[in-house]
Amino acid sequence: MRMTRLSLVAALALLFASTSDLHAQGLTFGVRGGLSVASLDAGDTFDTSNRTGFVGGLFLDYATSGPLGFQVGAQYAQKGVEFDAQSAIDGFDLGYLEIPAVLKLGLPLGMIRPSVFGGAGLSFKTSCDIVGGTGDCDVSGTDFSGIAGADLAIYLGGLSLWADARYHFGLQNISDAADVVGDLKNRNWTLQVGIGF
């Protein structure tokens, strides 16, 4: 256990020590966090309301001197839904580990860079709680989504400040009980701020 902690501390120290070299190459390593406003697309099966939760994690951004770039990350996101209509349960509280990857089109304006982007994300369910009911959480363990959004980076020497807004739209049915509840697809907006090194 002690060796694992020492290895983790050493890896983080090397990562932060190399961030100035990364920045010189157009690479930015950062952390961010914020708000997730989520629901499930249930077609005409249920009337639904949003659930609000936390989203946050790490990202690695690459920006060329021109307009193109890309970004990958790993983050935890709370999602879910509330059912407005009468049903056996009131909703789901879902937690996911997400791995998003997006291609970016930016406008380099000296120390600021606004960008729009699109891409995809692979998500792994970490938790599922049934609200207002009991039983099994019939939600699949993985999800695949499309991503569209925009961000703004402000470069301040070796540091940068980030603001990010994106929409995730599920591309697959996550219901393991589709014969009972129909198709369910995750939908959520995220608003995040962060710092890059």
N, C-alpha and C positions, 0 to 999 in steps of 0.2 A: 504494500500500500504506500509506504514512504517513497519507494523508488518510482512508483507511478506519479506521485505528486511532484517529485523532483524533475521527472521527465517532462511533465506538463509545464512547470515553471520555466525550465530551460527552453522548451519549444516556444513559449510565449515571448521570452526574452529575445530569442533569435528573430522571431517575427517582427517585433517592434524595433529591433536594432536595424533591420533591413528595410524598414518602411521608407526611409529617405531615398534609397536606391530604387524602390518600387515606384515612388512618385516621379522620379526622374525619367522612368521608362513609360510613363502614362498610366501606371497602375496605382490604384488607391484601395487600401484595405480599410474597412470601416465597420461600425456598429450602429444600429438604428432601432427604434422602437416607436410604438404608437397605438393607434386605434383600429380595430377591425369591426366593420358593420356587416353582418352576414345574414343570409337566409338560404332557403333551399327552394329551387324551382321544382314545384310539385305538380306542374301542369294544372289541370282543372280539378285535381283530387282534393286539395285542401286550400283554404285561405290561410296565408302565412304572414307572420310579422318578423321584423329583424331582431337579431340578438347582437348585442354589443360586447366586445371583449378586447383582449390584448394581442398585439402582434409585435415581434421583435427578433433580432438575430444579427448575423454577420453578413457582409457582402464584400465582393472583390469587383472593382470597376476598372475597365480599361478604356481610355479615351485616346484616340489618335489626335494629331494636330489638326486634322480635318473634321468633317461632321460625323464620321462613323465611330462606333464603339460597341461594347457589350458589357454585360454585368451578370454575375452568378452570385448565388447566396445560399444561406441555410438559415431558416427562421422557424420559430414556433408561432402558430396562429390559432386563436380561439374562433370557432365557427359555430353554427347551429341554426335553430329555427324555433319559433313559437307557432303553434297551430291555433288559429282563431276559431275555426269551426269545431263542433263537438267531435271528439275522437277519443280513442282509448288512452292517449297520452297528451300532455300539453306541449311537448316539443323535445328537442335534443340539445344537449351541450356537447360540442365536439372539440377535440384538440388535435392538431396536426403538426408534424415536422415537415416543412416544405422545402423543396429545393427548386427555386425559380432560376431560369436563364432567359435573358432578353437581349435582343439586338437593339441598339440605340442610334438615333439620328439627332445629333446635337448641333448647337450653334455656339462655337467658341468665341467668346467676347472678352478676352483677357482673363480677368480673375473670376468671371462668372460663366457658367455653361448651362443653359436650359436645354433639355432633351425630351424627346418623345420616344417611346419604345413599345415593342411587342415581342411576345415569346410564349413560353410554356413553363409549366411547373408540375413536378411530381410530388405528391404528398403521401405521407404515411400516418395513419391514425394512431394517436398516442392515448386518447381517452374518448369515452362516449358515455354520457350519463343521460338517462331518461328522466325528463322533467314531468312530474305529476303522474307517475305511473311506475309499474314494475315490469320485470321481464328482461328478455335478452335485447341487447342493442343490435338490431339487424342492419348494421351499416358496414360496408366493406372496409378492408384494412388499407386500401390504397385509393388514390384519386388522381386524375390527370386533368389539368386545367389550362385554358388559354389565359394570357395576361396582356393587358394593354394599359398604358399610363404615361406619366410625365414626371420628370424630376428637375431639380435645380441644384447645382453645385456651386459653392462660393469658395474659391481657393485662397487661403491665407498663409502663404509660405508652405511649411511642412504639414499644416493642418487644412482640413476642408470641412465646411458645413453643408449638410444635405437636407432637402425636403423632397418627399416622394409621395405621389398619389397613384394608386393603381386599382384596376378592376380585375378580379379573378372570376372566370366563368367556367364552371365544371363541364367537361366534355364527355363524362361517362356517368351512368347510373350508379349511385353508391348504395342503393337499397338492396339488401340481401333478401327482402321479402316483397319483391315487386308485385307478386300476385295479390298481395293484401293492400299495400299502400301506393302502388304504382311506381313510376320512375321518380327518383329524387336526384337533383344535381345541385352541388354547392354553388353559391354565388356570394361574393363579398367584395366590399370596398376596403382598402387600407389607406390610412394616412399616417406617415411616419416622418420623423426627423432623426438625424444622426450626425455622427462625426467621423471623418476619414483621416487616415494617417499616411 
